[in-house]
Amino acid sequence: MTAPTVLIVPGLRDAVASHWQTLLAARLPRVRAVPPMGREDLDCTARVEAIEREAQAVDGPLVVVAHSGGVVMLAHWAQRTRRPVRGALLATPPDFERPMPEGYPSVEALRAGGWLPVPTGPLPFPSIVVASRDDPLASFERVAQMAQGWGSRLVDLGAVGHLNPASGYGEWPGAQAFIDELAAG
């Protein structure tokens, strides 16, 4: 069996050297990454097209690892792609349908950028949603609703904030076990 390529889909951030996705990408033997687009360019269609370009450039099996806003991007992408995906790890999706903390886009800006409504139907591939009990960007209950709608297995990570450097996460060793599970089918 050919080992899958892992496609990293970052959230609404610029490149962050200490982010677990960046550190993970540096360790993986077969990896591609969607370029970060930051919090200023909120064109969801452009982000979905960036995922499609990177996914189509991969020969062989594909596992996607998305974080935060990247999870919402992936949900939009999954509605239109025909690219087979072995599985997706979806880490701490935000609730874009409620006001975000200071420094994040407004609901109105997200709506204008095409992010809303967040897709709620089943994803066409297996997926694991990992959720936090104290994420400032989404309640555990809301993430559980998203996971159920997407047909994803929900994993409760406990109190890990938003699973980002601001929450004390650089390395996230647990990601590899989820990737291995998805890769195995």
ZAMAR-556603 format. One record per residue: residue number from 1; x, y, z of N, C-alpha, C in turn; residue in three letters. Coordinates in nm, 2 decimals, padded with zeros to 4 digits, m for minus. Example, Ala and Ser with C-alpha at 12.3 -4.5 7.8 and 13.67 -1.06 7.14 Angstrom:
<atoms>
+-----+--------+---------+--------+---------+----------+--------+--------+---------+--------+-----+
|   i | n_east | n_north |   n_up | ca_east | ca_north |  ca_up | c_east | c_north |   c_up |  aa |
+-----+--------+---------+--------+---------+----------+--------+--------+---------+--------+-----+
|   1 |  01.32 |  m00.57 |  00.78 |   01.23 |   m00.45 |  00.78 |  01.32 |  m00.33 |  00.78 | ala |
|   2 |  01.28 |  m00.22 |  00.71 |   01.37 |   m00.11 |  00.71 |  01.29 |   00.00 |  00.79 | ser |
+-----+--------+---------+--------+---------+----------+--------+--------+---------+--------+-----+
</atoms>
This chain:
<atoms>
+-----+--------+---------+--------+---------+----------+--------+--------+---------+--------+-----+
|   i | n_east | n_north |   n_up | ca_east | ca_north |  ca_up | c_east | c_north |   c_up |  aa |
+-----+--------+---------+--------+---------+----------+--------+--------+---------+--------+-----+
|   1 |  00.08 |  m00.12 |  00.00 |   00.00 |    00.00 |  00.00 |  00.09 |   00.12 |  00.00 | met |
|   2 |  00.06 |   00.22 | m00.09 |   00.13 |    00.34 | m00.10 |  00.10 |   00.43 |  00.02 | thr |
|   3 |  00.20 |   00.49 |  00.08 |   00.17 |    00.58 |  00.19 |  00.11 |   00.71 |  00.14 | ala |
|   4 |  00.01 |   00.76 |  00.20 |  m00.06 |    00.88 |  00.15 |  00.03 |   01.01 |  00.17 | pro |
|   5 |  00.00 |   01.10 |  00.08 |   00.05 |    01.24 |  00.10 | m00.04 |   01.31 |  00.20 | thr |
|   6 |  00.02 |   01.38 |  00.29 |  m00.06 |    01.46 |  00.38 | m00.07 |   01.61 |  00.33 | val |
|   7 | m00.19 |   01.65 |  00.31 |  m00.22 |    01.79 |  00.27 | m00.25 |   01.88 |  00.39 | leu |
|   8 | m00.17 |   01.97 |  00.42 |  m00.19 |    02.06 |  00.54 | m00.28 |   02.18 |  00.49 | ile |
|   9 | m00.39 |   02.21 |  00.56 |  m00.48 |    02.32 |  00.53 | m00.48 |   02.41 |  00.65 | val |
|  10 | m00.41 |   02.52 |  00.65 |  m00.41 |    02.61 |  00.77 | m00.54 |   02.69 |  00.78 | pro |
|  11 | m00.55 |   02.75 |  00.90 |  m00.67 |    02.84 |  00.92 | m00.64 |   02.98 |  00.87 | gly |
|  12 | m00.71 |   03.07 |  00.94 |  m00.70 |    03.21 |  00.91 | m00.58 |   03.27 |  00.98 | leu |
|  13 | m00.46 |   03.24 |  00.93 |  m00.34 |    03.29 |  00.99 | m00.23 |   03.30 |  00.88 | arg |
|  14 | m00.13 |   03.37 |  00.91 |  m00.01 |    03.37 |  00.83 |  00.08 |   03.26 |  00.87 | asp |
|  15 |  00.19 |   03.24 |  00.80 |   00.28 |    03.13 |  00.84 |  00.33 |   03.15 |  00.98 | ala |
|  16 |  00.32 |   03.04 |  01.06 |   00.37 |    03.05 |  01.20 |  00.46 |   02.93 |  01.22 | val |
|  17 |  00.59 |   02.96 |  01.24 |   00.69 |    02.85 |  01.25 |  00.67 |   02.76 |  01.37 | ala |
|  18 |  00.61 |   02.81 |  01.48 |   00.59 |    02.72 |  01.60 |  00.45 |   02.65 |  01.60 | ser |
|  19 |  00.37 |   02.67 |  01.50 |   00.24 |    02.60 |  01.49 |  00.25 |   02.45 |  01.47 | his |
|  20 |  00.17 |   02.37 |  01.53 |   00.18 |    02.23 |  01.52 |  00.17 |   02.18 |  01.38 | trp |
|  21 |  00.09 |   02.25 |  01.29 |   00.09 |    02.20 |  01.15 |  00.22 |   02.23 |  01.08 | gln |
|  22 |  00.28 |   02.34 |  01.11 |   00.42 |    02.37 |  01.05 |  00.52 |   02.27 |  01.09 | thr |
|  23 |  00.52 |   02.24 |  01.22 |   00.61 |    02.14 |  01.28 |  00.58 |   02.00 |  01.22 | leu |
|  24 |  00.46 |   01.96 |  01.21 |   00.42 |    01.83 |  01.15 |  00.47 |   01.82 |  01.01 | leu |
|  25 |  00.44 |   01.92 |  00.93 |   00.48 |    01.92 |  00.79 |  00.63 |   01.90 |  00.78 | ala |
|  26 |  00.71 |   01.95 |  00.87 |   00.86 |    01.94 |  00.86 |  00.90 |   01.79 |  00.89 | ala |
|  27 |  00.82 |   01.72 |  00.96 |   00.85 |    01.58 |  00.99 |  00.80 |   01.48 |  00.89 | arg |
|  28 |  00.70 |   01.51 |  00.81 |   00.63 |    01.41 |  00.73 |  00.71 |   01.38 |  00.60 | leu |
|  29 |  00.72 |   01.26 |  00.56 |   00.79 |    01.23 |  00.44 |  00.72 |   01.27 |  00.31 | pro |
|  30 |  00.59 |   01.27 |  00.31 |   00.51 |    01.31 |  00.19 |  00.41 |   01.41 |  00.23 | arg |
|  31 |  00.44 |   01.54 |  00.20 |   00.35 |    01.64 |  00.24 |  00.34 |   01.76 |  00.14 | val |
|  32 |  00.22 |   01.82 |  00.14 |   00.20 |    01.94 |  00.06 |  00.13 |   02.03 |  00.16 | arg |
|  33 |  00.13 |   02.16 |  00.13 |   00.06 |    02.25 |  00.22 | m00.01 |   02.36 |  00.13 | ala |
|  34 | m00.13 |   02.39 |  00.17 |  m00.20 |    02.51 |  00.11 | m00.14 |   02.63 |  00.17 | val |
|  35 | m00.10 |   02.73 |  00.09 |  m00.03 |    02.85 |  00.14 | m00.12 |   02.92 |  00.23 | pro |
|  36 | m00.07 |   02.97 |  00.35 |  m00.16 |    03.05 |  00.44 | m00.20 |   03.18 |  00.37 | pro |
|  37 | m00.32 |   03.22 |  00.39 |  m00.37 |    03.34 |  00.33 | m00.40 |   03.46 |  00.42 | met |
|  38 | m00.38 |   03.43 |  00.55 |  m00.40 |    03.53 |  00.65 | m00.54 |   03.57 |  00.68 | gly |
|  39 | m00.56 |   03.66 |  00.77 |  m00.70 |    03.70 |  00.81 | m00.76 |   03.82 |  00.73 | arg |
|  40 | m00.68 |   03.87 |  00.64 |  m00.73 |    03.99 |  00.56 | m00.80 |   03.94 |  00.43 | glu |
|  41 | m00.75 |   03.84 |  00.37 |  m00.81 |    03.80 |  00.24 | m00.91 |   03.69 |  00.28 | asp |
|  42 | m01.04 |   03.73 |  00.28 |  m01.14 |    03.64 |  00.33 | m01.22 |   03.58 |  00.21 | leu |
|  43 | m01.17 |   03.57 |  00.09 |  m01.24 |    03.51 | m00.02 | m01.23 |   03.36 | m00.01 | asp |
|  44 | m01.35 |   03.31 |  00.04 |  m01.35 |    03.16 |  00.06 | m01.33 |   03.08 | m00.07 | cys |
|  45 | m01.39 |   03.14 | m00.18 |  m01.37 |    03.07 | m00.31 | m01.22 |   03.06 | m00.35 | thr |
|  46 | m01.14 |   03.16 | m00.33 |  m01.00 |    03.15 | m00.36 | m00.93 |   03.05 | m00.27 | ala |
|  47 | m00.97 |   03.04 | m00.15 |  m00.91 |    02.94 | m00.06 | m00.95 |   02.80 | m00.10 | arg |
|  48 | m01.08 |   02.78 | m00.14 |  m01.12 |    02.65 | m00.18 | m01.04 |   02.61 | m00.31 | val |
|  49 | m01.02 |   02.70 | m00.40 |  m00.95 |    02.68 | m00.52 | m00.80 |   02.64 | m00.49 | glu |
|  50 | m00.75 |   02.70 | m00.38 |  m00.61 |    02.67 | m00.34 | m00.60 |   02.53 | m00.29 | ala |
|  51 | m00.70 |   02.48 | m00.22 |  m00.70 |    02.34 | m00.17 | m00.71 |   02.25 | m00.29 | ile |
|  52 | m00.80 |   02.28 | m00.39 |  m00.81 |    02.20 | m00.51 | m00.68 |   02.19 | m00.59 | glu |
|  53 | m00.61 |   02.30 | m00.60 |  m00.49 |    02.30 | m00.68 | m00.39 |   02.20 | m00.61 | arg |
|  54 | m00.37 |   02.22 | m00.48 |  m00.28 |    02.14 | m00.40 | m00.32 |   01.99 | m00.40 | glu |
|  55 | m00.45 |   01.96 | m00.39 |  m00.50 |    01.82 | m00.38 | m00.48 |   01.76 | m00.52 | ala |
|  56 | m00.50 |   01.83 | m00.63 |  m00.49 |    01.77 | m00.76 | m00.35 |   01.75 | m00.80 | gln |
|  57 | m00.25 |   01.82 | m00.73 |  m00.11 |    01.80 | m00.76 | m00.05 |   01.68 | m00.70 | ala |
|  58 | m00.13 |   01.61 | m00.61 |  m00.08 |    01.49 | m00.54 | m00.12 |   01.37 | m00.63 | val |
|  59 | m00.02 |   01.28 | m00.65 |  m00.04 |    01.15 | m00.71 | m00.06 |   01.05 | m00.60 | asp |
|  60 | m00.16 |   00.97 | m00.61 |  m00.18 |    00.87 | m00.51 | m00.27 |   00.91 | m00.39 | gly |
|  61 | m00.27 |   00.83 | m00.29 |  m00.36 |    00.86 | m00.18 | m00.34 |   00.99 | m00.10 | pro |
|  62 | m00.44 |   01.04 | m00.05 |  m00.43 |    01.17 |  00.02 | m00.50 |   01.17 |  00.15 | leu |
|  63 | m00.44 |   01.22 |  00.25 |  m00.50 |    01.25 |  00.38 | m00.49 |   01.40 |  00.41 | val |
|  64 | m00.59 |   01.46 |  00.45 |  m00.59 |    01.61 |  00.47 | m00.59 |   01.64 |  00.62 | val |
|  65 | m00.51 |   01.74 |  00.66 |  m00.50 |    01.78 |  00.80 | m00.54 |   01.93 |  00.80 | val |
|  66 | m00.66 |   01.96 |  00.85 |  m00.70 |    02.10 |  00.85 | m00.72 |   02.15 |  01.00 | ala |
|  67 | m00.69 |   02.28 |  01.02 |  m00.70 |    02.34 |  01.15 | m00.79 |   02.46 |  01.14 | his |
|  68 | m00.87 |   02.48 |  01.24 |  m00.95 |    02.61 |  01.26 | m01.03 |   02.64 |  01.13 | ser |
|  69 | m01.00 |   02.76 |  01.08 |  m01.08 |    02.80 |  00.96 | m01.05 |   02.71 |  00.84 | gly |
|  70 | m00.94 |   02.64 |  00.84 |  m00.91 |    02.55 |  00.74 | m01.01 |   02.43 |  00.74 | gly |
|  71 | m01.07 |   02.40 |  00.85 |  m01.17 |    02.30 |  00.86 | m01.29 |   02.35 |  00.78 | val |
|  72 | m01.33 |   02.47 |  00.80 |  m01.45 |    02.53 |  00.73 | m01.42 |   02.53 |  00.58 | val |
|  73 | m01.29 |   02.57 |  00.54 |  m01.25 |    02.57 |  00.40 | m01.27 |   02.43 |  00.34 | met |
|  74 | m01.22 |   02.33 |  00.42 |  m01.23 |    02.19 |  00.37 | m01.37 |   02.15 |  00.35 | leu |
|  75 | m01.46 |   02.19 |  00.44 |  m01.61 |    02.15 |  00.43 | m01.66 |   02.21 |  00.30 | ala |
|  76 | m01.62 |   02.34 |  00.27 |  m01.67 |    02.40 |  00.14 | m01.61 |   02.32 |  00.02 | his |
|  77 | m01.48 |   02.29 |  00.03 |  m01.41 |    02.22 | m00.08 | m01.47 |   02.08 | m00.10 | trp |
|  78 | m01.50 |   02.01 |  00.00 |  m01.56 |    01.88 | m00.01 | m01.69 |   01.87 | m00.09 | ala |
|  79 | m01.76 |   01.98 | m00.09 |  m01.88 |    01.99 | m00.17 | m01.86 |   01.99 | m00.32 | gln |
|  80 | m01.74 |   02.03 | m00.36 |  m01.72 |    02.05 | m00.51 | m01.61 |   01.96 | m00.57 | arg |
|  81 | m01.52 |   01.91 | m00.49 |  m01.41 |    01.83 | m00.54 | m01.45 |   01.69 | m00.59 | thr |
|  82 | m01.38 |   01.63 | m00.68 |  m01.40 |    01.50 | m00.72 | m01.28 |   01.42 | m00.68 | arg |
|  83 | m01.18 |   01.48 | m00.61 |  m01.06 |    01.42 | m00.57 | m01.08 |   01.32 | m00.46 | arg |
|  84 | m01.04 |   01.19 | m00.48 |  m01.06 |    01.10 | m00.37 | m00.97 |   01.13 | m00.25 | pro |
|  85 | m01.02 |   01.12 | m00.13 |  m00.95 |    01.15 | m00.01 | m00.96 |   01.03 |  00.08 | val |
|  86 | m00.85 |   00.98 |  00.13 |  m00.86 |    00.87 |  00.22 | m00.92 |   00.90 |  00.36 | arg |
|  87 | m00.89 |   01.03 |  00.40 |  m00.95 |    01.07 |  00.53 | m00.90 |   01.21 |  00.56 | gly |
|  88 | m00.97 |   01.27 |  00.66 |  m00.93 |    01.41 |  00.70 | m00.93 |   01.42 |  00.85 | ala |
|  89 | m00.83 |   01.48 |  00.90 |  m00.82 |    01.52 |  01.04 | m00.86 |   01.67 |  01.05 | leu |
|  90 | m00.97 |   01.69 |  01.13 |  m01.03 |    01.83 |  01.13 | m01.01 |   01.88 |  01.28 | leu |
|  91 | m00.92 |   01.97 |  01.30 |  m00.88 |    02.01 |  01.44 | m00.94 |   02.14 |  01.47 | ala |
|  92 | m01.01 |   02.14 |  01.58 |  m01.08 |    02.26 |  01.64 | m01.14 |   02.36 |  01.54 | thr |
|  93 | m01.25 |   02.31 |  01.48 |  m01.31 |    02.41 |  01.38 | m01.38 |   02.52 |  01.46 | pro |
|  94 | m01.37 |   02.64 |  01.41 |  m01.44 |    02.76 |  01.47 | m01.59 |   02.76 |  01.44 | pro |
|  95 | m01.66 |   02.83 |  01.52 |  m01.80 |    02.86 |  01.50 | m01.81 |   03.00 |  01.43 | asp |
|  96 | m01.80 |   03.00 |  01.30 |  m01.81 |    03.12 |  01.22 | m01.94 |   03.19 |  01.22 | phe |
|  97 | m02.04 |   03.12 |  01.28 |  m02.18 |    03.18 |  01.28 | m02.21 |   03.26 |  01.41 | glu |
|  98 | m02.11 |   03.27 |  01.49 |  m02.12 |    03.36 |  01.61 | m02.01 |   03.46 |  01.61 | arg |
|  99 | m02.02 |   03.57 |  01.68 |  m01.91 |    03.66 |  01.68 | m01.78 |   03.60 |  01.74 | pro |
| 100 | m01.67 |   03.64 |  01.68 |  m01.54 |    03.59 |  01.72 | m01.48 |   03.69 |  01.81 | met |
| 101 | m01.37 |   03.64 |  01.88 |  m01.30 |    03.74 |  01.97 | m01.23 |   03.85 |  01.89 | pro |
| 102 | m01.19 |   03.95 |  01.96 |  m01.12 |    04.06 |  01.90 | m01.00 |   04.01 |  01.82 | glu |
| 103 | m00.98 |   04.07 |  01.70 |  m00.87 |    04.03 |  01.61 | m00.91 |   03.93 |  01.51 | gly |
| 104 | m01.03 |   03.87 |  01.51 |  m01.08 |    03.78 |  01.42 | m01.19 |   03.85 |  01.33 | tyr |
| 105 | m01.21 |   03.79 |  01.21 |  m01.31 |    03.85 |  01.12 | m01.45 |   03.85 |  01.19 | pro |
| 106 | m01.53 |   03.95 |  01.15 |  m01.67 |    03.96 |  01.20 | m01.76 |   03.86 |  01.12 | ser |
| 107 | m01.87 |   03.83 |  01.17 |  m01.97 |    03.74 |  01.10 | m02.00 |   03.80 |  00.97 | val |
| 108 | m02.02 |   03.93 |  00.97 |  m02.06 |    04.00 |  00.84 | m01.94 |   03.99 |  00.74 | glu |
| 109 | m01.82 |   04.00 |  00.78 |  m01.71 |    03.99 |  00.69 | m01.70 |   03.84 |  00.64 | ala |
| 110 | m01.72 |   03.75 |  00.72 |  m01.72 |    03.61 |  00.68 | m01.83 |   03.58 |  00.58 | leu |
| 111 | m01.95 |   03.63 |  00.61 |  m02.06 |    03.62 |  00.52 | m02.03 |   03.68 |  00.38 | arg |
| 112 | m01.97 |   03.80 |  00.38 |  m01.94 |    03.87 |  00.26 | m01.83 |   03.79 |  00.18 | ala |
| 113 | m01.74 |   03.72 |  00.25 |  m01.64 |    03.64 |  00.19 | m01.68 |   03.50 |  00.14 | gly |
| 114 | m01.81 |   03.47 |  00.16 |  m01.86 |    03.34 |  00.11 | m01.85 |   03.22 |  00.21 | gly |
| 115 | m01.81 |   03.25 |  00.33 |  m01.79 |    03.14 |  00.43 | m01.92 |   03.08 |  00.48 | trp |
| 116 | m02.02 |   03.17 |  00.49 |  m02.15 |    03.13 |  00.55 | m02.26 |   03.11 |  00.44 | leu |
| 117 | m02.34 |   03.01 |  00.46 |  m02.35 |    02.92 |  00.58 | m02.24 |   02.82 |  00.57 | pro |
| 118 | m02.19 |   02.77 |  00.69 |  m02.10 |    02.66 |  00.70 | m02.16 |   02.54 |  00.65 | val |
| 119 | m02.11 |   02.46 |  00.56 |  m02.17 |    02.34 |  00.51 | m02.19 |   02.24 |  00.63 | pro |
| 120 | m02.30 |   02.18 |  00.63 |  m02.34 |    02.09 |  00.74 | m02.37 |   01.94 |  00.70 | thr |
| 121 | m02.36 |   01.92 |  00.57 |  m02.39 |    01.78 |  00.52 | m02.27 |   01.69 |  00.53 | gly |
| 122 | m02.29 |   01.56 |  00.51 |  m02.18 |    01.46 |  00.53 | m02.07 |   01.48 |  00.43 | pro |
| 123 | m01.95 |   01.47 |  00.48 |  m01.83 |    01.48 |  00.39 | m01.82 |   01.35 |  00.32 | leu |
| 124 | m01.76 |   01.35 |  00.19 |  m01.75 |    01.23 |  00.11 | m01.63 |   01.14 |  00.14 | pro |
| 125 | m01.58 |   01.16 |  00.26 |  m01.46 |    01.08 |  00.30 | m01.46 |   01.06 |  00.45 | phe |
| 126 | m01.40 |   00.96 |  00.51 |  m01.39 |    00.95 |  00.65 | m01.32 |   01.07 |  00.71 | pro |
| 127 | m01.36 |   01.11 |  00.83 |  m01.30 |    01.22 |  00.90 | m01.31 |   01.21 |  01.05 | ser |
| 128 | m01.22 |   01.27 |  01.12 |  m01.21 |    01.28 |  01.26 | m01.21 |   01.43 |  01.30 | ile |
| 129 | m01.30 |   01.47 |  01.38 |  m01.30 |    01.61 |  01.43 | m01.25 |   01.60 |  01.58 | val |
| 130 | m01.14 |   01.68 |  01.61 |  m01.09 |    01.69 |  01.74 | m01.14 |   01.82 |  01.80 | val |
| 131 | m01.19 |   01.81 |  01.92 |  m01.25 |    01.93 |  01.98 | m01.20 |   01.96 |  02.12 | ala |
| 132 | m01.20 |   02.08 |  02.16 |  m01.15 |    02.13 |  02.29 | m01.27 |   02.17 |  02.37 | ser |
| 133 | m01.26 |   02.15 |  02.50 |  m01.36 |    02.19 |  02.60 | m01.35 |   02.34 |  02.63 | arg |
| 134 | m01.24 |   02.41 |  02.60 |  m01.23 |    02.55 |  02.63 | m01.18 |   02.63 |  02.51 | asp |
| 135 | m01.22 |   02.60 |  02.40 |  m01.18 |    02.67 |  02.27 | m01.25 |   02.81 |  02.27 | asp |
| 136 | m01.18 |   02.92 |  02.26 |  m01.24 |    03.05 |  02.26 | m01.32 |   03.07 |  02.13 | pro |
| 137 | m01.30 |   02.99 |  02.02 |  m01.36 |    03.01 |  01.89 | m01.48 |   02.92 |  01.87 | leu |
| 138 | m01.51 |   02.83 |  01.96 |  m01.63 |    02.75 |  01.94 | m01.66 |   02.66 |  02.06 | ala |
| 139 | m01.78 |   02.65 |  02.10 |  m01.82 |    02.57 |  02.21 | m01.80 |   02.42 |  02.17 | ser |
| 140 | m01.78 |   02.34 |  02.27 |  m01.77 |    02.19 |  02.24 | m01.90 |   02.14 |  02.18 | phe |
| 141 | m02.01 |   02.19 |  02.23 |  m02.14 |    02.15 |  02.18 | m02.16 |   02.18 |  02.03 | glu |
| 142 | m02.11 |   02.30 |  01.99 |  m02.12 |    02.34 |  01.85 | m02.03 |   02.26 |  01.76 | arg |
| 143 | m01.91 |   02.23 |  01.81 |  m01.82 |    02.15 |  01.73 | m01.88 |   02.01 |  01.72 | val |
| 144 | m01.94 |   01.96 |  01.83 |  m02.00 |    01.82 |  01.82 | m02.12 |   01.82 |  01.72 | ala |
| 145 | m02.19 |   01.93 |  01.71 |  m02.30 |    01.94 |  01.60 | m02.24 |   01.94 |  01.46 | gln |
| 146 | m02.13 |   02.01 |  01.44 |  m02.06 |    02.01 |  01.31 | m02.01 |   01.87 |  01.28 | met |
| 147 | m01.95 |   01.81 |  01.37 |  m01.90 |    01.67 |  01.35 | m02.01 |   01.58 |  01.31 | ala |
| 148 | m02.12 |   01.58 |  01.38 |  m02.23 |    01.50 |  01.35 | m02.28 |   01.52 |  01.21 | gln |
| 149 | m02.30 |   01.65 |  01.17 |  m02.35 |    01.68 |  01.04 | m02.25 |   01.63 |  00.93 | gly |
| 150 | m02.12 |   01.64 |  00.96 |  m02.02 |    01.60 |  00.86 | m02.00 |   01.45 |  00.85 | trp |
| 151 | m02.06 |   01.38 |  00.95 |  m02.05 |    01.23 |  00.96 | m01.91 |   01.19 |  01.01 | gly |
| 152 | m01.85 |   01.28 |  01.09 |  m01.72 |    01.26 |  01.15 | m01.72 |   01.20 |  01.28 | ser |
| 153 | m01.61 |   01.13 |  01.32 |  m01.59 |    01.08 |  01.45 | m01.54 |   01.19 |  01.53 | arg |
| 154 | m01.61 |   01.22 |  01.65 |  m01.57 |    01.33 |  01.74 | m01.47 |   01.27 |  01.85 | leu |
| 155 | m01.36 |   01.35 |  01.87 |  m01.27 |    01.31 |  01.97 | m01.26 |   01.43 |  02.07 | val |
| 156 | m01.28 |   01.41 |  02.19 |  m01.27 |    01.51 |  02.30 | m01.13 |   01.52 |  02.35 | asp |
| 157 | m01.06 |   01.63 |  02.32 |  m00.92 |    01.65 |  02.36 | m00.91 |   01.71 |  02.50 | leu |
| 158 | m01.02 |   01.74 |  02.56 |  m01.02 |    01.81 |  02.69 | m01.00 |   01.96 |  02.67 | gly |
| 159 | m00.94 |   02.02 |  02.77 |  m00.91 |    02.16 |  02.77 | m00.78 |   02.19 |  02.70 | ala |
| 160 | m00.78 |   02.21 |  02.57 |  m00.66 |    02.24 |  02.50 | m00.67 |   02.38 |  02.42 | val |
| 161 | m00.76 |   02.47 |  02.47 |  m00.78 |    02.60 |  02.40 | m00.81 |   02.58 |  02.26 | gly |
| 162 | m00.75 |   02.65 |  02.17 |  m00.77 |    02.64 |  02.03 | m00.66 |   02.55 |  01.96 | his |
| 163 | m00.59 |   02.48 |  02.04 |  m00.48 |    02.39 |  01.99 | m00.39 |   02.47 |  01.90 | leu |
| 164 | m00.34 |   02.58 |  01.95 |  m00.25 |    02.66 |  01.87 | m00.14 |   02.72 |  01.96 | asn |
| 165 | m00.04 |   02.79 |  01.91 |   00.07 |    02.84 |  02.00 |  00.01 |   02.93 |  02.11 | pro |
| 166 | m00.09 |   03.01 |  02.09 |  m00.15 |    03.09 |  02.20 | m00.20 |   03.00 |  02.31 | ala |
| 167 | m00.24 |   02.88 |  02.28 |  m00.29 |    02.79 |  02.38 | m00.18 |   02.70 |  02.44 | ser |
| 168 | m00.06 |   02.72 |  02.40 |   00.06 |    02.65 |  02.45 |  00.10 |   02.53 |  02.36 | gly |
| 169 |  00.04 |   02.52 |  02.24 |   00.07 |    02.41 |  02.15 |  00.17 |   02.46 |  02.04 | tyr |
| 170 |  00.28 |   02.40 |  02.04 |   00.37 |    02.40 |  01.92 |  00.35 |   02.26 |  01.87 | gly |
| 171 |  00.44 |   02.17 |  01.92 |   00.42 |    02.02 |  01.88 |  00.29 |   01.97 |  01.93 | glu |
| 172 |  00.23 |   01.89 |  01.85 |   00.11 |    01.82 |  01.89 |  00.13 |   01.67 |  01.85 | trp |
| 173 |  00.19 |   01.59 |  01.93 |   00.23 |    01.45 |  01.90 |  00.10 |   01.37 |  01.86 | pro |
| 174 | m00.01 |   01.40 |  01.92 |  m00.13 |    01.32 |  01.89 | m00.18 |   01.32 |  01.75 | gly |
| 175 | m00.14 |   01.42 |  01.67 |  m00.18 |    01.43 |  01.53 | m00.14 |   01.31 |  01.45 | ala |
| 176 | m00.02 |   01.26 |  01.48 |   00.04 |    01.15 |  01.40 | m00.05 |   01.03 |  01.41 | gln |
| 177 | m00.10 |   01.00 |  01.53 |  m00.18 |    00.88 |  01.55 | m00.31 |   00.89 |  01.47 | ala |
| 178 | m00.37 |   01.01 |  01.47 |  m00.49 |    01.02 |  01.39 | m00.46 |   01.01 |  01.24 | phe |
| 179 | m00.35 |   01.07 |  01.19 |  m00.31 |    01.06 |  01.05 | m00.29 |   00.91 |  01.02 | ile |
| 180 | m00.22 |   00.84 |  01.10 |  m00.20 |    00.69 |  01.08 | m00.33 |   00.62 |  01.07 | asp |
| 181 | m00.42 |   00.65 |  01.16 |  m00.55 |    00.58 |  01.15 | m00.63 |   00.61 |  01.02 | glu |
| 182 | m00.63 |   00.73 |  00.98 |  m00.69 |    00.77 |  00.85 | m00.62 |   00.71 |  00.73 | leu |
| 183 | m00.49 |   00.70 |  00.74 |  m00.41 |    00.65 |  00.63 | m00.44 |   00.50 |  00.61 | ala |
| 184 | m00.46 |   00.43 |  00.72 |  m00.49 |    00.29 |  00.72 | m00.63 |   00.25 |  00.67 | ala |
| 185 | m00.71 |   00.36 |  00.67 |  m00.85 |    00.33 |  00.62 | m00.93 |   00.27 |  00.73 | gly |
+-----+--------+---------+--------+---------+----------+--------+--------+---------+--------+-----+
</atoms>
